[in-house]
């Protein structure tokens, strides 16, 4: 049996299942401080005979196996989790292989293997919620270099009518600072769920996301773009993206019909936890080699 953790800024989802994506049991745990959250995580997994654990975590994280801080959550805005040895904590208790990557890379892996990009060797998965992050599969491999991608913090052109200063504590008006859920709420003075009928809210959201997608598409040329996260539950954001992206690209590159190219997650809200199961399976196979 495989263990999986989708570690988000608001909640941890823990599950046990197999490499086909079948989830036997799962639990949600609030993300508070490590001493509280991890205690409940450990209690959950102690109920099962697990062979390995896969973690898809909020970040930034250290994914370089040669680094002294490999397996750590590093410079996260969640101060209680800074420099937290996530992987080693679980290895010390369970003595099993642990796969470790970002939550969005895990979701990209889930969607490429069992979801909306199944059968393709490349895709881009973007989550737009409390934060904005993206993971990518390129030629069948998770995109990773010196570190992992942090695509939510690219700079975008400000809309001429948008005077909001930006929410990101590091960059203020980067993509996340202008278009993540907390930015929407602060700019418009209400939660997104209460702004459903405000067309200007979602038109502006699509304006910023389309700029980001233009850059990602020009650099990575993914075969499928998958947009998830709570903000994307507002279907009018897709409509706005479909409007602005062609205006920005100006036919410089040809794309498939956008409604079939830029899509919702095929695994719905299970992309991250499914990908974490796959990370666990990979870690187990690597140890067995």
C-alpha positions in Angstrom: 0.0 0.0 0.0 1.2 3.5 -0.9 0.9 6.6 1.2 0.4 10.1 -0.2 0.4 13.6 1.1 -0.9 16.7 -0.7 0.5 19.4 1.5 -1.3 22.7 0.8 -1.2 26.0 2.5 -4.7 25.6 3.9 -5.0 21.8 4.4 -3.1 18.6 4.1 -4.8 15.7 2.3 -3.4 12.3 3.3 -4.4 9.1 1.6 -3.5 5.5 1.1 -4.0 3.7 -2.2 -2.1 2.4 -5.2 -0.3 3.4 -8.4 -3.5 3.2 -10.5 -4.9 6.2 -8.5 -7.3 4.1 -6.5 -7.6 5.8 -3.0 -8.6 3.4 -0.2 -8.9 6.0 2.6 -8.2 9.7 2.9 -8.3 12.4 5.5 -8.0 16.2 5.5 -6.0 18.0 8.2 -5.8 21.8 8.6 -2.4 23.3 7.9 -1.5 25.0 11.2 2.0 24.5 12.6 4.2 21.4 12.0 3.9 20.2 15.6 0.1 19.9 15.2 -0.4 19.1 11.6 2.4 16.4 11.3 1.2 14.7 14.5 -2.1 14.0 12.8 -0.4 13.0 9.6 1.7 10.5 11.4 -1.3 9.1 13.3 -3.1 8.5 10.1 -0.3 6.6 8.4 0.4 4.5 11.4 -2.9 2.7 10.8 -1.6 1.2 7.6 1.2 -1.0 6.4 2.7 1.5 3.9 5.6 0.7 1.6 6.4 4.2 0.6 5.1 7.8 0.8 4.8 10.4 -1.8 4.6 14.1 -1.0 3.4 16.9 -3.1 4.1 20.0 -1.0 3.6 23.8 -1.0 6.9 25.5 -1.4 9.4 26.6 -2.1 11.0 23.3 -1.3 14.5 21.8 -1.8 14.2 19.0 -4.4 17.9 18.6 -5.1 19.0 15.2 -3.7 22.6 16.4 -3.5 21.7 19.3 -1.2 22.1 19.3 2.6 18.5 20.5 2.9 17.0 18.1 0.4 13.4 17.4 1.5 13.0 20.6 3.4 10.3 23.2 3.0 12.5 26.3 2.7 11.6 30.0 2.3 7.8 29.7 2.4 5.6 32.6 3.5 4.2 30.3 6.1 6.8 31.1 8.7 6.1 28.2 11.0 7.1 25.8 8.1 10.3 27.5 7.1 13.3 25.1 7.0 11.1 22.2 8.0 12.7 18.7 7.3 9.6 17.2 5.7 11.1 14.1 4.1 13.5 13.2 7.0 10.7 13.5 9.6 8.7 10.8 7.8 11.7 8.6 7.0 12.7 8.7 10.7 9.3 7.4 11.7 8.3 5.0 8.9 11.6 3.9 7.4 10.2 3.8 3.9 11.2 5.5 0.6 9.8 9.0 0.3 9.1 10.7 -3.0 9.1 14.5 -2.8 8.1 17.3 -5.2 5.9 20.4 -5.4 2.2 20.1 -5.1 1.7 21.4 -8.6 4.4 19.0 -10.1 2.5 16.2 -8.4 -0.7 17.4 -9.9 0.9 17.6 -13.3 2.1 14.0 -12.9 -1.4 12.9 -12.0 -3.0 14.6 -14.9 -0.4 13.4 -17.4 -0.7 9.8 -16.2 -4.4 9.4 -15.4 -6.1 12.7 -16.2 -6.7 15.3 -18.9 -3.3 14.9 -20.5 -3.2 11.0 -20.4 -1.3 9.7 -23.4 0.6 12.9 -23.9 4.3 13.4 -23.1 3.9 17.0 -22.1 1.4 19.2 -20.2 1.3 22.2 -17.9 -0.8 22.2 -14.8 -1.6 25.5 -13.1 -3.4 26.0 -9.9 -5.1 29.3 -9.1 -6.3 29.5 -5.6 -4.7 30.7 -2.3 -1.6 31.0 -4.4 -0.6 30.4 -8.0 1.8 27.7 -9.0 2.5 25.5 -12.0 4.1 22.1 -12.7 5.1 20.8 -16.0 5.8 17.5 -17.7 8.2 17.8 -20.6 9.1 14.8 -22.8 7.6 12.6 -20.1 9.6 14.0 -17.2 8.8 16.4 -14.5 10.4 19.8 -15.2 13.2 20.4 -12.7 16.5 22.1 -12.9 18.5 23.9 -10.2 15.3 23.9 -8.3 11.6 23.5 -9.2 9.6 26.0 -11.3 7.9 28.9 -9.5 5.7 30.0 -12.3 3.3 31.9 -10.1 5.8 34.7 -9.5 6.4 35.8 -13.0 5.9 39.5 -13.8 2.9 40.5 -15.9 1.8 43.8 -17.4 -0.6 45.7 -15.1 -4.1 46.4 -16.5 -4.2 50.2 -17.1 -7.4 50.5 -14.9 -6.0 48.3 -12.1 -4.6 50.3 -9.2 -4.4 47.4 -6.7 -0.9 47.3 -5.3 -0.6 43.5 -5.2 -0.7 40.9 -2.5 2.6 38.9 -2.8 4.8 39.5 0.3 7.9 39.1 -1.9 7.1 40.8 -5.2 3.8 42.7 -4.6 2.4 42.7 -8.2 3.7 39.5 -9.7 1.1 37.1 -11.2 0.2 35.6 -7.8 0.1 39.0 -6.2 -2.4 40.2 -8.7 -4.5 37.2 -9.6 -4.5 34.7 -6.7 -7.6 34.3 -4.5 -6.5 36.6 -1.7 -5.7 39.3 -4.3 -9.1 39.1 -5.7 -10.7 39.3 -2.3 -8.6 42.3 -1.2 -8.9 44.2 -4.5 -12.7 43.8 -4.7 -13.5 43.8 -1.0 -15.3 40.4 -0.9 -14.6 36.7 -1.4 -14.7 35.4 -5.0 -17.7 33.2 -4.3 -19.7 36.4 -3.6 -18.5 38.1 -6.8 -19.9 35.6 -9.3 -22.1 38.2 -11.0 -19.3 40.9 -11.3 -18.2 40.4 -14.9 -15.3 42.9 -14.4 -13.8 40.7 -11.7 -13.4 37.7 -13.9 -12.5 39.6 -17.0 -9.5 41.1 -15.2 -8.6 37.7 -13.8 -8.5 36.3 -17.4 -6.5 39.3 -18.5 -3.6 38.4 -16.1 -3.8 34.6 -16.6 -3.8 34.9 -20.4 -0.5 36.9 -20.1 1.0 34.1 -18.0 -0.2 31.4 -20.4 1.3 33.3 -23.3 4.7 33.1 -21.7 4.4 29.5 -20.6 3.2 28.4 -24.0 6.0 30.3 -25.9 8.7 28.8 -23.6 7.4 25.3 -22.9 5.0 24.6 -25.8 3.0 22.1 -23.7 0.5 19.7 -25.5 -2.2 20.4 -23.0 -2.7 23.2 -20.4 -4.8 22.3 -17.3 -6.1 25.0 -15.0 -7.2 24.0 -11.5 -7.7 25.5 -8.1 -10.6 27.3 -6.5 -10.5 30.4 -8.6 -11.0 28.3 -11.7 -14.3 27.1 -10.4 -15.6 30.4 -11.9 -16.2 29.2 -15.5 -16.2 32.8 -16.7 -12.4 32.9 -16.1 -11.9 30.3 -18.9 -14.1 32.5 -21.2 -11.9 35.5 -20.4 -8.7 33.6 -21.0 -10.0 32.3 -24.4 -10.7 35.9 -25.3 -7.4 37.5 -24.3 -4.9 34.8 -25.2 -5.4 35.1 -29.0 -5.2 38.9 -28.7 -1.9 38.6 -27.1 -0.4 35.9 -29.3 -1.6 37.7 -32.5 -1.3 34.4 -34.5 2.5 34.2 -33.9 2.1 30.5 -33.0 -0.7 28.2 -33.9 -2.6 26.5 -31.2 -5.3 23.9 -31.1 -8.9 25.0 -30.5 -8.6 26.6 -27.0 -11.6 25.0 -25.3 -9.9 21.6 -25.9 -6.4 22.8 -25.3 -6.8 24.8 -22.1 -9.0 22.7 -19.9 -10.1 21.8 -16.4 -8.4 18.9 -14.5 -9.5 15.5 -15.6 -9.0 14.3 -12.1 -10.9 17.3 -10.7 -9.7 17.9 -7.1 -7.8 14.6 -6.9 -5.0 15.6 -9.2 -2.6 16.4 -6.4 -3.2 13.4 -4.2 -3.2 11.1 -7.2 0.1 12.5 -8.3 1.5 12.0 -4.8 0.5 8.3 -4.9 2.5 8.1 -8.2 5.5 9.8 -6.5 5.3 7.2 -3.8 5.3 4.4 -6.4 8.3 6.0 -8.2 10.2 6.2 -4.9 9.5 2.5 -4.2 10.6 1.4 -7.6 13.8 3.4 -7.4 14.7 1.8 -4.1 14.1 -1.7 -5.6 16.5 -1.1 -8.5 
